[in-house]
Amino acid sequence: MRAILKTARHSGWAALLLSSTAFAQTVPPLTPLPASVKLGKGSFTVANGTGIAVPAGDTAAANAAKLLAAHVKVERGLTLGATGTSGAIRFERDASVQGAEAYRMTVDAKGVRIAASGDHGLLYGAMTLAQLLSPDHGFGKAVKLPALNVEDAPRFGWRGLMLDVARHFQPIEFVYGVVDQMASVKLNTLHLHLTDDQGWRFEVKRYPKLTEIGGWRTPPSTGGAPAPKVGGFYTQEQLKALVAYAAERGVTIVPEIDLPGHAQALVAAYPELGIFGDRPEVSHDWGVNPYLFNPGPKGIAFVRQVLDELMAVFPGTYIHLGGDEAVKDQWERSPEVQAQMQALGIKTENGLQSWMIDQFGAYLEQHGRRLIGWDEILEGGLPPSASVMSWRGEKGAVEAANQGHDVVLSPAPTLYLDSLQSDRRDEPPGRLSIQTLADVYKYEPMPAGIDAAKASHVLGAQANAWSEYLITPYQVQHMLFPRAAAVAEITWSAKDKRDFSSFVTRVQPQIARWRRSGMEVADSAFAVDYKLQGTRGEALRANQAKVALATQTGFGTIRYTLDGKQPTAKSPVYKAPLTLKPGTTITAAAFDAAGVATATPRAFDTSRTALLTRTSSDMVACPKGALGLRVPLTSEAQENAPVFNVNLFDTCTAYPAAPLDIATGFTVDVARTPRNYGLAHDFNKVRAHYNVSTYGELIVRARCIAAAKDPSIQPIVVATFPLPDPAQAPQQFRFTGSLPKLAGDEDLCFQFTSPLSDPFYTVAKVVLTEAGK
């Protein structure tokens, strides 16, 4: 496919597409893949000034034309002519095109015709044409379109993304940008997670304290003085404008008010709506907190009043009321709640949640709306008025659909876009359950187990960008793009037409469009990864390093340099693992057929110092542990680095295969991060270590992993360092020690024994040193 783009630089994109033989092996560079594309004879050239025609008085067609011109201006550098009743690009209504989002696009020697019966069909036809008009690197040049006929319609009606603006508030301008780029790939549902323990972001005029108090939190301590409060909220006027903007782009916004759990910000603002009347702080702890909403008459009336204001702002069919991760301890311990359950004849707290959800579902139904919630709302029996968004795998979706309820698939970890995209050191914070572009693409939104007769209850799928560790707009965009294109294709395109190798080719120009639109787009799927063959100790002993290069997708040709210069399309082609003397730095990137790098070049240093160094990204879990998170230095850090891979249940990481026959000493850089994890019933999984000095110690042991596997092996205590007072010491500091001389490669565990009431310690970097060096 990139051969098409290379040809296009000289003779127009149409040149190769017009060959039926070539087209049999490829498809136009469109994302998501259309249902049908047929080539004709001839072509049409779109250049500056090409006019657009819309039916007189057709507001939706005029809007589609406006958006087409805007995208082409930014993404191709062409300025289309004024919209009127005549022009070579024509938008038309056609009742024979069945489906509200379906369209037909025809290109011939006379021009381009986009026909649809529905407003959104016209819009999606415009987005397809915008992509065809920016297929390559020829910015600012006219585009020669081949004659073709596109017949297209989506597979699913719910094609979504979720933004969590509760954990980390994002400016409204950022949300506008996401809406624009959703529309470009025909995603049509934006789920806004507006409330949680850490913040209430929706202005409720009847209850102003929800945002005055609930919209702001104090960041967690790392040992020093408290940081200023952070937060924010959206006014109803801001959100109404956003809703209108999104509607013009075919995007429906689904608001979420999360109840009865994740309600600490609500209770902080109005303690009388909680269970015991106490006023907690707005939480700064990620995870599950104990505060629940009170389902008594006052609470039910409050939610209905909030829903009234919510419905006045968001006109879409669905209102999301959460229902997830509501540990019921407060309800269990409340005489008032227990009396309410007895009066209602409800035997379990899950049953009470089901009753509560049904109250709100019925209220929404009276107003022509529908309730949707996370799959925990199934636990007490699914109310007849509810739909389910399944995140704990697919079981909830299968169960609900087979009962006749509509469902949306959103399973973790595959469709959790706060998961990292690679294990490279340059990835920003997130979950360590790596979900590559390929992982997202191969997900099938129609789960096995749903009866064929019930398949229509699967509305579609969405991917979620939870924001505990996504702090800045850059970081959210990095996680969304390009994986949003994979979400678009698995929800729009027919299952039997999907092909990852084709998708990887077609998504290249879409990545360029997003970048021209100002989006940060991750290149993780296309960047070169390096894998040292054997251990670092083996490379040092042999005085040579054997290094394999690869990318996640295999797209493009890897080219490399060994002289410190950046690779180009003329650099040597990588064909097999490279055997090099330590001290050589490899710099490599993959290049497409047009000679354009598909990612920023990455480097691998084979010097002795580099081979003896492990950063947090290179460390592994200690015995009985697992690294699950990649966290920043502070909860509100605006930089992408430093980041630390941690096991939140234990302050321990390990340096694997340390060459202790070579290294004689070590330097360990330590970081102190917040211990802000709401663990609920998992609190007893945290490993406490008896501290024998005031603030605990860092204990360094050799053979700790081997000893855990083989009781006959005795670990060796290498060093113990008392930790400083966290209220006085810097957040990052260093220890240096010596190493025992052992026979070869051995693991080193770095265990912190600080009290659980103190901040969380972790290793930032370990550098092993050699005698005399």
WOJOLIN-V182350 format. One record per residue. D_LAST is the distance of its C-alpha to the last C-alpha in Angstrom with 2 decimals. Layout:
((D_LAST) (D_LAST))
This chain:
((51.40) (48.89) (50.91) (53.70) (51.62) (50.54) (54.20) (55.17) (53.28) (55.77) (58.98) (58.95) (57.85) (61.29) (61.06) (59.30) (60.72) (64.18) (63.55) (64.80) (62.63) (59.46) (60.62) (61.25) (57.52) (56.41) (57.62) (57.63) (54.44) (55.82) (54.20) (55.70) (57.47) (61.22) (63.84) (65.41) (64.83) (67.35) (67.25) (70.35) (71.32) (70.58) (68.24) (68.21) (66.05) (64.97) (64.21) (64.33) (67.71) (68.52) (70.87) (70.93) (74.18) (74.86) (78.17) (80.03) (79.41) (76.66) (74.06) (71.59) (71.78) (71.26) (68.20) (66.76) (67.43) (65.73) (62.59) (62.60) (62.74) (59.98) (57.56) (58.39) (57.92) (54.39) (53.27) (54.94) (55.87) (59.57) (62.35) (65.20) (68.75) (70.72) (71.93) (75.68) (78.29) (77.48) (74.29) (72.65) (70.43) (72.92) (72.57) (75.54) (76.85) (77.78) (79.16) (78.55) (74.79) (74.65) (72.02) (70.97) (67.55) (68.67) (69.10) (70.09) (68.70) (70.41) (69.31) (71.83) (72.87) (74.59) (71.66) (69.99) (71.91) (70.37) (72.86) (72.72) (75.08) (72.69) (70.82) (67.41) (68.26) (68.73) (65.41) (63.49) (65.26) (64.04) (60.43) (60.73) (62.09) (59.34) (56.78) (58.78) (58.79) (54.98) (53.80) (51.28) (49.33) (52.49) (52.56) (55.76) (57.57) (60.79) (60.56) (62.83) (63.61) (65.08) (68.35) (67.63) (68.92) (66.73) (68.25) (65.96) (65.98) (63.44) (63.10) (62.55) (63.82) (60.86) (57.73) (55.49) (52.38) (51.84) (50.14) (49.25) (49.90) (50.44) (46.88) (45.57) (48.34) (48.29) (50.39) (53.63) (52.65) (49.81) (52.36) (54.58) (51.82) (51.29) (55.07) (55.16) (52.54) (54.11) (57.34) (55.72) (55.10) (58.26) (56.78) (59.60) (58.71) (56.39) (56.06) (55.10) (53.82) (55.25) (55.05) (52.79) (51.63) (49.31) (51.88) (55.41) (55.49) (59.17) (61.62) (64.62) (67.22) (69.17) (66.08) (64.05) (61.77) (60.14) (58.19) (58.52) (56.82) (55.65) (53.93) (51.25) (48.58) (46.02) (42.48) (40.84) (38.78) (35.03) (35.63) (36.72) (40.11) (42.21) (41.80) (44.94) (47.10) (46.63) (49.12) (52.16) (55.15) (57.43) (60.98) (63.77) (64.55) (60.99) (61.17) (64.63) (63.44) (60.47) (62.87) (65.13) (62.27) (61.01) (64.55) (64.92) (61.94) (63.25) (60.87) (62.33) (60.45) (60.56) (59.88) (58.56) (59.46) (57.70) (59.95) (60.47) (56.76) (54.00) (56.52) (54.66) (54.88) (58.61) (59.11) (57.14) (59.64) (62.77) (62.36) (65.97) (64.98) (62.52) (63.47) (63.35) (63.78) (60.42) (58.39) (54.70) (52.17) (51.49) (48.69) (45.04) (44.21) (43.71) (45.60) (48.90) (50.58) (53.80) (56.11) (59.09) (61.95) (65.34) (67.72) (70.85) (73.57) (71.87) (68.62) (70.44) (72.35) (69.15) (67.52) (70.69) (70.68) (67.06) (67.98) (70.87) (68.58) (66.00) (68.72) (69.99) (66.63) (65.64) (68.59) (66.94) (68.31) (65.45) (64.21) (61.20) (61.44) (58.23) (59.03) (55.52) (53.54) (56.32) (55.76) (59.24) (58.55) (60.19) (63.25) (63.41) (63.47) (65.93) (69.62) (70.61) (68.79) (70.04) (73.57) (73.25) (72.19) (75.18) (77.55) (76.33) (76.48) (72.76) (71.13) (67.40) (65.01) (64.02) (67.73) (67.88) (65.12) (67.14) (70.25) (68.45) (67.07) (70.60) (72.02) (69.78) (70.25) (74.01) (73.77) (71.74) (74.18) (77.06) (75.38) (74.80) (71.11) (69.08) (66.50) (63.25) (60.65) (57.58) (58.41) (58.51) (62.01) (63.10) (62.46) (65.75) (67.79) (67.53) (70.06) (72.31) (71.36) (67.58) (65.20) (61.78) (58.31) (56.37) (52.67) (52.16) (52.37) (55.76) (57.89) (59.35) (60.29) (61.97) (63.89) (65.01) (66.01) (68.02) (69.82) (70.74) (68.24) (66.24) (62.47) (59.34) (56.26) (52.97) (50.98) (47.52) (44.88) (45.97) (47.77) (45.55) (43.80) (41.44) (39.64) (36.48) (36.89) (33.53) (30.35) (28.19) (25.97) (28.29) (31.40) (32.94) (34.13) (36.69) (37.51) (35.14) (38.13) (37.30) (40.51) (40.12) (42.73) (43.97) (44.31) (46.53) (48.51) (49.40) (50.88) (54.66) (56.60) (59.63) (58.67) (60.14) (62.66) (64.62) (68.19) (69.15) (72.00) (69.57) (67.00) (68.48) (67.15) (63.59) (63.36) (59.92) (56.28) (53.84) (50.09) (48.82) (46.05) (45.65) (43.84) (42.10) (38.81) (40.31) (40.53) (41.00) (43.35) (40.39) (39.14) (42.65) (43.27) (39.96) (41.18) (44.77) (44.32) (44.52) (45.29) (48.55) (49.73) (49.32) (51.33) (53.94) (54.35) (54.61) (57.29) (59.18) (59.13) (60.97) (58.96) (59.99) (58.91) (55.34) (52.65) (48.96) (48.19) (51.09) (50.01) (46.48) (48.09) (50.67) (48.33) (46.39) (49.06) (49.48) (45.85) (46.49) (49.61) (47.84) (45.19) (47.96) (49.57) (46.58) (45.20) (41.55) (41.34) (38.45) (37.17) (35.53) (37.97) (37.25) (33.53) (31.22) (29.28) (26.35) (26.03) (23.26) (25.10) (23.87) (20.93) (17.44) (16.38) (19.00) (17.76) (14.22) (15.95) (18.45) (16.13) (18.75) (19.87) (23.58) (24.70) (28.28) (29.83) (32.95) (34.98) (37.10) (40.35) (39.75) (41.52) (40.84) (38.79) (35.00) (33.61) (30.02) (27.86) (24.52) (24.40) (23.74) (27.48) (29.70) (31.77) (35.48) (38.53) (37.94) (34.36) (33.91) (35.42) (33.33) (35.13) (32.81) (29.24) (26.74) (24.42) (21.41) (18.19) (15.16) (14.65) (18.38) (19.98) (23.48) (26.03) (29.41) (32.79) (36.17) (39.08) (42.77) (45.48) (46.03) (42.47) (41.53) (38.25) (39.07) (35.98) (33.20) (30.49) (27.47) (23.99) (21.45) (17.83) (16.38) (12.83) (10.18) (9.49) (13.30) (13.99) (12.07) (14.03) (17.63) (20.04) (23.36) (24.99) (22.85) (23.52) (26.53) (29.25) (29.12) (31.91) (35.37) (34.12) (34.21) (32.54) (35.49) (34.72) (32.41) (32.93) (32.21) (30.91) (34.55) (37.80) (38.82) (35.59) (36.57) (33.24) (32.21) (28.70) (26.99) (28.47) (27.83) (29.06) (30.82) (33.29) (35.84) (37.11) (33.88) (30.79) (28.35) (26.03) (23.77) (20.52) (21.90) (20.44) (16.99) (15.28) (15.09) (14.83) (11.35) (10.05) (9.98) (10.36) (11.86) (13.22) (16.80) (18.94) (22.55) (25.74) (29.24) (31.97) (35.75) (37.32) (40.36) (41.61) (45.32) (45.35) (49.07) (49.89) (46.30) (45.32) (45.27) (42.57) (39.94) (37.84) (37.89) (35.45) (36.53) (34.54) (34.26) (33.22) (35.09) (33.28) (31.65) (28.13) (25.18) (24.90) (22.01) (23.24) (22.09) (24.77) (26.99) (28.29) (28.88) (30.70) (32.93) (33.99) (34.42) (35.77) (34.85) (31.10) (29.94) (27.29) (24.60) (24.09) (20.38) (20.86) (23.71) (23.63) (27.02) (27.73) (29.05) (32.60) (32.85) (35.53) (33.32) (29.68) (28.24) (28.47) (24.75) (22.17) (18.84) (17.85) (14.62) (14.68) (13.47) (14.52) (16.79) (16.10) (18.77) (20.15) (19.17) (19.56) (20.86) (21.91) (20.86) (23.70) (23.52) (27.00) (28.49) (31.58) (32.94) (36.78) (38.41) (40.06) (36.77) (34.94) (32.79) (29.04) (26.64) (23.00) (22.04) (18.51) (15.88) (12.19) (10.47) (6.86) (5.38) (5.51) (3.81) (0.00))
